[in-house]
């Protein structure tokens, strides 16, 4: 039986415990705040919010370059026969293309463009990991994983639009209107890009409940083996509201994770999403 490693970039937003549970190999994005550089996961996301609010500019995320991928893949292949690697959508980062170019230096590295972000990437990786238990052909595993890419439901509800505005993802007029009316936009990832699909109104805790119910009603055939509640330092009340709705649907595993630099720096604090595969 081939020993197949599952690799992801750090945009997957997994906890250390889940990385260990699934034996995933993670390669981090770089993050620049002013003249300071660090790797995703080395700094608490609260520092990102403090920097963005103080300087009125967002941190810059640096995609993993080709050389770093070559080193990462080479090290893994010292103890594994093959690698299936997952990256954030190629529409959002050059990481996937860099990984593909690095993989050309090896015979047994297979790269997957997840066409999504955050724990949406992790959902595909978990599925791949499960397939390795009964399959030892990485190419066939990749084929089956790709069949599920369009079924990954990734969305978030956002408290504040100013981070999206700073990142050029919404207009000043939309920002003003949302603030005046206390609108909480929903962002969905479709065809590899983020789009505003719904708006909720009111306090965040109530909006989280509305968002979770609307999402599970819209995408109503979930793979109940796993669902993620992923957030950027959301309040305990927001997380509890999401968990209350999710609990009604009988998911086998409900994992709560904190979003890393990619989601946090583009969406801001108190962003929360439920992410699952809709069959």
C-alpha positions in Angstrom: 0.0 0.0 0.0 1.4 3.4 -1.0 2.1 5.9 1.8 0.3 9.1 0.6 0.8 12.4 2.3 -1.9 15.1 2.3 -0.4 18.6 2.1 -2.2 22.0 2.4 -1.2 25.7 2.5 -2.0 27.6 5.7 -5.1 29.2 4.2 -6.9 26.0 5.3 -7.4 27.5 8.7 -7.0 24.3 10.7 -6.1 24.0 14.4 -2.9 22.3 15.5 -5.1 19.5 17.0 -6.8 18.8 13.6 -3.6 19.0 11.7 -2.2 16.3 14.0 -5.5 14.3 13.9 -5.4 14.0 10.1 -1.6 14.0 9.8 -1.7 16.9 7.4 1.5 18.7 6.2 1.1 22.5 6.2 3.2 25.1 4.4 2.6 28.6 5.6 1.8 31.8 3.8 3.9 34.9 4.6 2.3 38.0 6.0 3.7 41.6 5.9 2.6 44.3 8.3 4.5 47.5 7.6 8.2 46.5 7.9 7.4 43.3 9.8 7.3 39.9 8.2 6.0 36.7 9.8 4.5 33.4 8.8 0.7 32.7 9.0 0.0 31.2 12.4 2.9 32.9 14.2 0.9 35.9 15.3 -2.5 36.1 16.9 -5.1 37.5 14.5 -6.0 40.2 17.1 -2.7 41.8 16.1 -3.8 41.9 12.5 -7.0 43.8 13.4 -5.0 46.2 15.6 -2.6 46.9 12.8 -5.4 47.3 10.2 -7.5 49.6 12.4 -4.5 51.7 13.4 -3.0 52.1 10.0 -6.2 51.9 7.9 -4.4 49.5 5.5 -4.6 45.7 5.4 -1.6 43.4 6.0 -0.2 41.8 2.8 -0.3 38.1 2.4 2.6 36.5 0.5 1.9 33.4 -1.5 4.3 30.5 -1.0 6.9 30.6 -3.7 8.2 27.9 -6.0 11.4 27.3 -4.1 9.6 26.9 -0.8 7.3 24.4 -2.3 10.2 22.4 -3.7 11.8 22.2 -0.3 8.4 21.3 1.3 7.7 18.5 -1.2 11.2 17.2 -1.1 11.2 16.8 2.7 7.8 15.0 2.7 9.0 12.6 0.1 11.8 11.4 2.3 9.2 9.4 4.2 6.2 9.2 1.9 5.6 7.7 -1.5 3.4 10.4 -2.9 1.8 13.8 -2.1 -1.6 15.2 -2.8 -1.3 19.0 -2.2 -4.2 21.4 -1.8 -4.1 25.2 -2.3 -6.4 28.2 -1.9 -8.2 29.1 -5.2 -5.9 30.0 -8.0 -8.2 33.0 -8.5 -7.1 34.4 -5.1 -3.4 33.5 -5.0 -0.5 32.4 -7.1 0.3 29.7 -4.6 -1.4 26.9 -6.7 0.6 27.8 -9.9 3.8 27.9 -7.8 3.0 24.5 -6.4 2.4 23.1 -9.9 5.7 24.4 -11.1 7.5 23.0 -8.1 5.8 19.6 -8.5 7.3 19.3 -12.0 10.6 18.5 -10.2 9.1 15.3 -8.8 7.3 12.3 -10.2 4.7 11.8 -7.5 3.3 15.2 -6.4 -0.3 16.0 -7.4 -1.6 19.5 -6.9 -5.3 20.4 -6.5 -6.7 23.9 -7.0 -9.4 23.8 -4.4 -11.3 26.8 -6.0 -12.1 27.9 -2.5 -10.5 29.1 0.8 -10.3 28.5 4.5 -11.7 25.2 5.9 -13.4 24.7 2.5 -9.9 23.5 1.5 -9.7 21.3 4.5 -13.0 19.6 3.7 -11.5 18.4 0.4 -8.3 17.3 2.2 -10.2 15.4 4.8 -12.1 13.6 2.0 -8.8 12.8 0.3 -7.4 11.5 3.6 -10.3 9.2 4.0 -9.9 7.8 0.4 -6.2 6.9 1.2 -7.5 4.4 3.7 -8.9 2.2 0.8 -7.1 3.5 -2.3 -3.4 3.7 -3.0 -3.5 5.4 -6.4 -3.0 9.1 -5.9 -4.2 10.0 -9.4 -7.5 8.2 -8.8 -7.9 9.9 -5.4 -7.4 13.3 -7.0 -10.0 12.5 -9.7 -12.6 11.7 -7.0 -11.7 14.8 -4.9 -12.1 17.0 -8.0 -15.6 15.7 -8.4 -16.5 17.3 -5.1 -14.9 20.7 -5.6 -18.2 22.3 -6.8 -20.0 20.8 -3.9 -18.0 22.6 -1.2 -20.2 25.2 0.5 -18.1 28.1 1.7 -19.7 31.3 3.0 -19.3 33.8 5.8 -21.3 36.5 7.4 -19.4 39.7 8.0 -20.0 42.3 10.7 -18.0 45.2 9.1 -17.5 46.1 5.4 -14.5 48.4 6.0 -12.0 45.5 5.5 -13.5 44.6 2.2 -13.5 48.3 1.3 -9.8 48.6 2.0 -9.1 45.5 0.0 -11.0 47.0 -3.0 -13.9 44.4 -2.7 -16.7 46.9 -2.1 -17.5 50.6 -2.9 -17.5 53.5 -0.5 -21.3 53.8 -1.1 -21.9 50.2 -0.1 -19.8 50.7 3.0 -21.8 53.8 4.0 -25.1 52.1 3.4 -24.2 49.0 5.3 -23.0 51.0 8.3 -26.2 53.2 8.3 -28.6 50.3 8.0 -26.6 47.8 10.1 -26.4 45.4 7.2 -24.4 42.2 7.6 -23.4 40.9 4.2 -22.9 37.3 3.4 -19.9 36.4 1.3 -20.0 33.1 -0.7 -17.1 31.5 -2.6 -18.3 30.6 -6.1 -16.2 29.5 -9.1 -13.1 30.3 -7.1 -14.0 33.9 -6.1 -15.8 35.7 -3.3 -19.2 37.2 -4.0 -21.8 39.0 -1.9 -25.0 36.9 -2.1 -27.2 38.0 0.8 -27.6 40.7 3.4 -28.9 40.3 7.0 -29.9 43.1 9.3 -29.6 43.5 13.1 -27.2 42.5 15.8 -24.6 40.0 14.9 -25.8 37.2 17.1 -29.3 37.2 15.6 -27.8 37.6 12.1 -25.6 34.5 12.6 -28.7 32.4 13.4 -30.5 33.7 10.3 -27.4 33.1 8.1 -26.9 29.6 9.3 -30.6 28.6 8.8 -30.7 30.2 5.4 -27.5 28.5 4.3 -28.6 25.0 5.5 -32.0 25.5 3.8 -30.4 26.6 0.6 -27.7 23.9 0.5 -29.9 21.2 2.1 -28.1 17.9 1.3 -25.0 18.1 3.5 -22.4 15.4 4.0 -23.1 15.1 7.7 -19.7 13.6 8.5 -18.1 17.0 9.1 -18.9 20.7 9.3 -16.7 23.6 10.2 -17.6 26.7 12.2 -14.8 29.0 11.2 -14.5 32.6 12.5 -12.2 35.5 13.0 -12.3 36.0 16.8 -16.1 36.0 16.8 -17.9 36.5 20.1 -18.8 33.4 22.2 -22.5 34.4 21.7 -22.0 34.3 17.9 -20.3 30.9 18.0 -23.0 29.5 20.3 -25.7 30.8 17.9 -24.1 29.0 15.0 -23.5 25.8 17.0 -27.2 25.8 18.1 -28.4 25.7 14.5 -25.8 23.2 13.3 -26.6 20.9 16.2 -30.1 20.5 14.8 -28.8 18.8 11.6 -27.1 15.9 13.2 -23.5 16.4 11.9 -21.1 13.7 13.2 -18.2 16.1 13.7 -18.5 19.9 14.3 -15.1 21.5 14.3 -14.6 25.1 15.4 -11.5 26.8 14.0 -10.2 30.4 14.0 -9.5 31.9 10.6 -5.9 32.7 9.8 -4.5 35.7 8.0 -6.2 35.2 4.7 -9.8 35.5 5.8 -9.1 37.7 8.8 -7.2 40.4 6.9 -9.8 40.6 4.2 -13.0 40.3 6.2 -12.2 41.6 9.7 -13.1 40.6 13.2 -16.4 38.9 14.0 -16.6 37.2 10.6 -18.2 33.7 10.9 -18.9 30.9 8.5 -20.3 27.4 8.3 -18.5 25.3 5.8 -19.5 21.8 4.6 -19.8 19.6 1.5 -23.3 19.7 0.0 -23.9 16.5 -1.9 
